[in-house]
Amino acid sequence: MSLEHVLLAMLGTPASGYDLKAQFESGVRFFWSAEFGQIYPTLKAMQRKGWIEGRSEPSPKGPPRIVYSRTSVGTREFHAWLRGGPVMGNERFAWIAQLIHYGELHDLDATERFIDELSRKQSFVRDALADALSGVEIDHPQGDSTMDDILFHEWLALQVGLRAIQARIDWCEEVKRTIHARRERASRKVTEPNSERNGKR
């Protein structure tokens, strides 16, 4: 997935760069993060490709703002991206890269703290997604047929996001049990030789 295509998705409704950043902060960040400094250069690149256009509008505060919207070319590109099948292999999980090398610390307590913090952060995301999902399901339990196509697919995305996050939280609990078992085995290895020596006396 590219930031350009995420922005094309968000620009189904015209928005300023500031509006787009606010949308990232309020929900999009749960599946795609973008720094404020990335958004404007990407919008400019998309304008050069003819995917979006910007128009100046008065701002309630300060100077006029540029509001961007998809062009017909941008809509065709966006639809081609949607029809191109699932985009796989571009996900970047920095915490997994950290975890791979945590053995260099030789510190199971640090590993457990890392897993605890990961679980807390994942729980925060899970709760936010669960709130959004329950908000949809108040009027449309289990994706009933009264949902329009847009809401139905948002509901599907919320569901898969929630299940993926819950799987990570469950994995964190499993890891903590494994760490405790590892400590117990290490502790027995330390005490057993001493017990054998004491028995021989």
N, C-alpha and C positions, 0 to 999 in steps of 0.2 A: 504494500500500500504506500502511496506517495502522499505527501502533504498537499500537492496540487489537487489530487482527486478528493481528498477529504474536504478541502476548501470548496471545490466544485459542488460537492454534496451540500455543504452548508449554505452556499449561495443560490440554492433554489429559491430562497427569499433574500432580496437585496439587503446588504449589510455593509457597515464600515469596518475597517480594520480593527477598531476598538470593540465593535459589536462581536466580531469573530473571536477576538481574544477572550471576551467575557463568556462566550459559548464554550470555548475550550475549558475555562476555569469551572464552569457550572456542570459540565457533564462529559464533553468529548474527551477530556483528559483521562477518563477511565479506560479508554481503548487506544488513544493516540495523543501524545503530548507534543506541544509546540511552544517554543519561546516567542515572546512578543517580537523579538528581533528577526525571527524567521518568517513571520507572516507577511510583512510588507514587501520584502524582496521577492517572495514567492508570488504575491499578487501582481507585482510588476512584470515578472516573467510570464505569468498567465495572460496578462494584457498584451504582451508582445506576441504571444501565440494566437491572439484573437479569441481566447476562451472566455474572457470576461471583459466588461467595460466599466469604467468608472465615471461618475458624474458628481459634480460639486453641489452640495446642498447646505443650507444654513444650519449652523449648529446651535443648540440651546445655550452652549457655553463656548466662548472663544471663537476662533476663526472657522470658516466653512469646513465641512468634512467631505471626504470622498466616499461615496456609497457605491459599492461594486455589485454587479449582477451578472449572471451567466448570459452569454450570447448563444445563438443557435449552434454555432460551432462548438462552444463549450458544452452545451447540452448533448450534442452528438458524441463528443469525446467521453463525457461522463457516462452516457448510456453504453458506449462501447466497453468502457472499464467495468461496468456492472455485468455485462453479458460475457465478459472474458473469463468467467469462472472464479473460484476462490483464489485469492492471492495468498500464497503460502511461502514461508521461509524468510520473510523479511522482519519477523518479530525480533525485537531486541530486549532481552531481560538482563539488565545489568546485574541484578542481584544473583542470578545464576552464575555469571562470570565471577562474582565475588566468592560465592559458595564453593565453586570448583577449587579455588586456591586457599580456602580457609584452613586446610590441613597444615599449611606452613606456620600457622600460629601455635600448633600443638597445644590447644587450649579448648577443651570441650565446654567449659563454662562460657567462653566467648561465643562458641557456636550456638549454644542454647539461647544466649541473649539475642543473637542475630535472628534465630528462628522465632523467638517470642516477639521481637519487633516486627518481623515480616508478617506474622499472624495478626498482630494488632492493625497494621496498615491494610492488610487484605480484608480484615473485618470491617474497617471503616468503609471501604469501597463496596463490600457486600451489602452493608446496611443501606447505603445510598441507592444502589441498584434495586434492592428489595422495596424501598420506599417508592421508587419510580414505577416499578412493576405493579405494586399494589394500587397505585394511583390509576393506572390503566385498567386494572382488573375490577375496580369498583363498579364501573359501568359495563365492562366486557369480560365476564369471567371466562378464563381459559380460552381466550382468543375466539369468542363466539362470532357468528357470521354477521353481526351488526357492525363490526369493525370495518372501516374503509381500508383500502390496500396499504396506504402509508402507515396507519396506526398498527395494522396487523404485523408489518415487517419490523416496526420499532419494537413491538411486543416480543417478536422472535429474538431480536438482538439482545433485548434485556434479559430474556430467559437464558440464552447461551452464556452471556456474560456472568450472570448470577451463578450458574452451575460451574463455570470454570473457576470463579473465585472461591466458591465453596469447596471445590476439589483441592485447591491450594491450601485452604485453611485446614481441611482434614489431613492433608499431607503433613502440615506443620505439627499437628498433634501426634501423628505417627512417628515423625522424626524425634520428637521429644521423648517418646516412649523408648525408641531405639537408643537414644543417648543415655537414658537412665540404665537400660540393660547393659550397655557397653561399660558404663562405670562400675556396675555390680560385678561384671566378669573380670574387669581389671583389678578390682578390690580383692576378689577371691584369689586371683593369681598371686597377689602380694602376700596374703595371709596363709595360703596353703603351704608353701615351702617352710614357713616358720613353724606351722603345726607339725609337719613331718619331722623337723629337726627336734622339736620338743618331745615327740613320741619316741624317738630313738634313745633318749637319755635314760 
